Amino acid sequence: MNKLRDIQIIRKSKLDLANDLIKTHIILYGEYKNNDDFIKNLLKDAQELKEKEIMIKELIENIQDPIIQAITKERFINGKTWERVAERVGYSLAHIHKLFKKVLQNPEILKIKILLDN
């Protein structure tokens, strides 16, 4: 599961980096040129990440079980470690892992994991 956390951190930092580079470019050169492929690609990547984030948030909001929803939100939206998730919902770390392993059998939750893995 560390791979998933690393992917989340990389994606967030890619989005942050893209936004920072675009802002810096605009400060230095004014509005970006329409033919500037680098900026176009950054904007496209940032937009795709934002769309994935919105889809994931919508999927999490539609989870009926409040505990599962809280666990999923803390882990995938807020990027908390499993230890922090366990503290947040008041369960042991072992129980959180068992519960989440079972939860991954739910097709809606599996969609979230698939979106994060891509």
SVG drawing of the C-alpha trace seen along z (x, -y; Angstrom):
<svg xmlns="http://www.w3.org/2000/svg" viewBox="-26 -40 37 49">
<polyline fill="none" stroke="black" stroke-width="0.4" points="0.0,0.0 3.0,-2.3 3.1,-2.3 -0.4,-3.8 0.6,-6.5 3.7,-7.3 1.6,-7.5 -0.8,-9.9 2.1,-12.1 3.7,-12.1 0.4,-13.0 -0.3,-15.8 3.2,-17.2 2.9,-16.9 -0.2,-19.0 1.4,-21.5 4.6,-21.6 2.5,-22.1 0.6,-25.0 3.9,-26.6 5.6,-26.3 2.6,-27.9 2.5,-30.8 6.2,-31.3 6.1,-31.2 3.3,-33.8 5.1,-36.0 8.3,-35.9 6.9,-36.0 3.3,-37.2 0.5,-35.0 1.7,-31.7 1.8,-31.4 -0.7,-29.1 2.1,-27.2 4.0,-26.6 3.7,-22.8 5.3,-22.5 2.7,-24.7 -0.2,-23.1 0.9,-19.7 1.2,-20.9 -2.3,-22.4 -3.6,-19.1 -2.0,-17.0 -3.2,-19.3 -6.8,-19.2 -6.7,-15.4 -5.5,-15.2 -8.3,-17.5 -10.9,-15.5 -9.7,-12.3 -9.8,-14.0 -13.4,-15.1 -14.4,-11.5 -12.8,-10.0 -14.4,-12.5 -17.8,-11.8 -17.3,-8.0 -16.3,-8.5 -19.3,-10.7 -21.6,-7.9 -20.3,-5.3 -23.2,-4.4 -21.3,-3.1 -20.0,-6.1 -17.0,-4.2 -15.9,-3.0 -16.5,-6.4 -14.4,-8.0 -11.6,-5.4 -11.5,-5.9 -11.7,-9.7 -8.9,-9.9 -6.7,-7.6 -7.3,-8.7 -8.3,-12.3 -6.4,-13.5 -3.5,-11.1 -3.3,-10.0 -1.2,-7.0 -3.0,-3.8 -2.0,-4.6 -3.6,-8.1 -6.7,-6.6 -7.0,-4.1 -6.7,-6.9 -9.3,-9.0 -12.0,-6.3 -11.1,-4.7 -10.2,-1.2 -7.0,0.7 -4.6,0.7 -5.0,4.5 -8.8,4.0 -8.5,1.2 -6.3,3.4 -8.8,6.3 -11.7,4.0 -10.1,2.4 -9.1,5.7 -12.7,6.7 -13.8,3.3 -11.7,3.6 -14.2,6.3 -16.8,3.5 -16.8,2.5 -17.3,-1.2 -14.2,-1.3 -12.3,0.7 -13.0,-2.1 -11.3,-4.5 -8.2,-2.3 -8.1,-1.9 -8.3,-5.6 -5.5,-6.2 -3.3,-3.5 -3.7,-5.0"/>
</svg>
